[in-house]
Amino acid sequence: MKNDTLIHALGNCINHCNYCADACLDEKNVQMMVDCIRTDRVCAEVCSTLNQLLATNYKDVNDLIKYCIKVCEDCAAECGRHEAKHCKDCAKACQECVSACKAYLA
């Protein structure tokens, strides 16, 4: 099914974003991680919404996929600014999700 690859990438992104946001709270300078935490939370929410819609086989999802690409790119950029492994792993998951979104739209 066309949705399966994207659903898997979205789930992976959701998991990494949620883990990253939580792990950021344990960083020494939490104030420095505020934008990362917020971006992680938004990215997880947008990916979760898209994931749920794809599971229903609802067809009119292209605009949400485009928005998901933007949010995942923003999250990857924000997480990529930090040295923590959880941030680097999250950025990678977001980039993989962007690739899966673009492949779906192709």
Contacts in CASP RR format, 6 or more apart in sequence:
PFRMAT RR
TARGET T0000
AUTHOR 0000-0000-0000
METHOD contacts of the structure
MODEL  1
MKNDTLIHALGNCINHCNYCADACLDEKNVQMMVDCIRTDRVCAEVCSTL
NQLLATNYKDVNDLIKYCIKVCEDCAAECGRHEAKHCKDCAKACQECVSA
CKAYLA
2 104 0 8 1.000
3 54 0 8 1.000
3 55 0 8 1.000
3 57 0 8 1.000
3 104 0 8 1.000
5 100 0 8 1.000
5 103 0 8 1.000
5 104 0 8 1.000
6 54 0 8 1.000
6 65 0 8 1.000
6 100 0 8 1.000
6 101 0 8 1.000
6 103 0 8 1.000
6 104 0 8 1.000
7 51 0 8 1.000
7 54 0 8 1.000
7 55 0 8 1.000
8 100 0 8 1.000
9 96 0 8 1.000
9 97 0 8 1.000
9 99 0 8 1.000
9 100 0 8 1.000
9 101 0 8 1.000
10 47 0 8 1.000
10 48 0 8 1.000
10 50 0 8 1.000
10 51 0 8 1.000
10 54 0 8 1.000
10 68 0 8 1.000
10 97 0 8 1.000
10 100 0 8 1.000
11 47 0 8 1.000
11 51 0 8 1.000
12 93 0 8 1.000
12 96 0 8 1.000
12 97 0 8 1.000
13 43 0 8 1.000
13 44 0 8 1.000
13 47 0 8 1.000
13 72 0 8 1.000
13 93 0 8 1.000
13 94 0 8 1.000
13 96 0 8 1.000
13 97 0 8 1.000
14 44 0 8 1.000
14 47 0 8 1.000
14 48 0 8 1.000
14 51 0 8 1.000
15 93 0 8 1.000
16 86 0 8 1.000
16 89 0 8 1.000
16 90 0 8 1.000
16 92 0 8 1.000
16 93 0 8 1.000
16 94 0 8 1.000
17 40 0 8 1.000
17 41 0 8 1.000
17 43 0 8 1.000
17 44 0 8 1.000
17 47 0 8 1.000
17 75 0 8 1.000
17 90 0 8 1.000
17 93 0 8 1.000
17 94 0 8 1.000
18 40 0 8 1.000
18 44 0 8 1.000
19 86 0 8 1.000
19 89 0 8 1.000
19 90 0 8 1.000
20 36 0 8 1.000
20 40 0 8 1.000
20 79 0 8 1.000
20 86 0 8 1.000
20 87 0 8 1.000
20 89 0 8 1.000
20 90 0 8 1.000
21 36 0 8 1.000
21 37 0 8 1.000
21 40 0 8 1.000
21 41 0 8 1.000
21 44 0 8 1.000
23 84 0 8 1.000
23 86 0 8 1.000
24 30 0 8 1.000
24 33 0 8 1.000
24 36 0 8 1.000
24 37 0 8 1.000
24 40 0 8 1.000
24 84 0 8 1.000
24 86 0 8 1.000
24 87 0 8 1.000
25 33 0 8 1.000
25 37 0 8 1.000
27 33 0 8 1.000
27 84 0 8 1.000
33 82 0 8 1.000
35 78 0 8 1.000
36 78 0 8 1.000
36 79 0 8 1.000
36 81 0 8 1.000
36 82 0 8 1.000
36 87 0 8 1.000
39 71 0 8 1.000
39 74 0 8 1.000
39 75 0 8 1.000
39 78 0 8 1.000
39 79 0 8 1.000
40 75 0 8 1.000
40 79 0 8 1.000
40 90 0 8 1.000
42 71 0 8 1.000
42 75 0 8 1.000
43 71 0 8 1.000
43 72 0 8 1.000
43 74 0 8 1.000
43 75 0 8 1.000
43 94 0 8 1.000
46 64 0 8 1.000
46 67 0 8 1.000
46 68 0 8 1.000
46 71 0 8 1.000
46 72 0 8 1.000
47 68 0 8 1.000
47 71 0 8 1.000
47 72 0 8 1.000
47 97 0 8 1.000
49 64 0 8 1.000
50 61 0 8 1.000
50 64 0 8 1.000
50 65 0 8 1.000
50 68 0 8 1.000
53 61 0 8 1.000
53 64 0 8 1.000
54 61 0 8 1.000
62 105 0 8 1.000
65 101 0 8 1.000
65 104 0 8 1.000
65 105 0 8 1.000
66 101 0 8 1.000
66 105 0 8 1.000
68 97 0 8 1.000
68 101 0 8 1.000
69 98 0 8 1.000
69 101 0 8 1.000
69 102 0 8 1.000
72 94 0 8 1.000
72 95 0 8 1.000
72 97 0 8 1.000
72 98 0 8 1.000
72 101 0 8 1.000
73 94 0 8 1.000
73 98 0 8 1.000
75 90 0 8 1.000
75 91 0 8 1.000
75 94 0 8 1.000
76 90 0 8 1.000
76 91 0 8 1.000
76 92 0 8 1.000
76 94 0 8 1.000
76 95 0 8 1.000
76 98 0 8 1.000
77 91 0 8 1.000
79 87 0 8 1.000
79 88 0 8 1.000
79 90 0 8 1.000
79 91 0 8 1.000
79 94 0 8 1.000
80 87 0 8 1.000
80 88 0 8 1.000
80 91 0 8 1.000
81 87 0 8 1.000
82 88 0 8 1.000
END
